[in-house]
Amino acid sequence: MVNKAWQSICSLALYIEAHLVQLLGTRPCLLCQGAIAPPPFSFKPIYQSRFLCQGCIAGLTPTKPIMVTLNLTTDATVEINCISICPYRDLARQAIRAFKYQDKQELAGDLAKALEGGLGSLLQHHEESEEAPRAKANPSIIERPSTRESQGKAAKSNVVLIAVPLHQTKLEERGFNQSELIAVALSKRSGIKCDTRALVRSKVTSPQYGLTKSERAINVDSAFRATDRVKGKEIILIDDVLTSGATALACAQALLKAGAQSVAVLTVARALLRSKTLHSEQIDTNNSEANSILTT
């Protein structure tokens, strides 16, 4: 991700800033209102938020992300891999609602930081899927580490982050697209390009909240349009919350239609429709019940 030396410099700078803030006056955490105390000094990179305490940061980055597969076709021949960092509850729900509805745009960087582990998993999955055909075709060839590293960099250069867009009317109403702010912040942290013009919401849709799974799919049907900027690119679609998967699928259809090589989805949180009783912790790629919930 980010250069290790630069991370150490940033960590030191934030450590000094945190102590200065403590001397001049404690800054409260935007979520729990507790004091943002500086972490113990270390030359190892330690993420220090300007807006969240270490406890809330830890709550937004659980060790086991939630993984599901969206079936783009009824015969499951086209699958979209999705990773959500945590269930949409507690700190994650509080952070996202403050971000979207209380104009706490400064949380974009912290939410992007929470996505880094999921982004790494998606990139690793992509590299493994690329290496498998080569290994099968040439089982006797052993690649040197330098070769694998250069191939990894080349693959990464073809990856593009794209946020789920808002319609212009909604954008003017809210003043910002929360998913785009997260995607831009994640791009800065990871070095992966973010394209904010490749996907547009061409149709005004009703809010998805309160709709059933089928109603959600109908609501966003043909609501998105992608440009030829995505042709041949491997897209990682960024959003704040994944619920039924209808919006992600509608975006993926538009992106693939415009020539994208592949689409994966990365969100901060995973929510379930109210009619579902399945707990978020139970959802993973091997859970057929969870996958059936998201199949359209």
Secondary structure, DSSP 8 states (H G I E B T S, - for coil): ---HHHHHHHHHHHHHHHHHHHHH---B-TTT--B-------SS-----SSS-HHHHHHTS-SS-EEEEEESSTTS-SEEEEEEEEESSHHHHHHHHHHHHS--GGGHHHHHHHHHHHHHHHHHHHHHHHHHHHHHH-TT----HHHHHHHHHHHHHTEEEEE----HHHHHHHSS-HHHHHHHHHHHHH---B-SSSEEE-S-----TT--HHHHHHHTTT-EEE-GGGTT-EEEEEEEEESSSHHHHHHHHHHHHTT-SEEEEEEEEE---TT----GGG--TT-HHHHHHH--
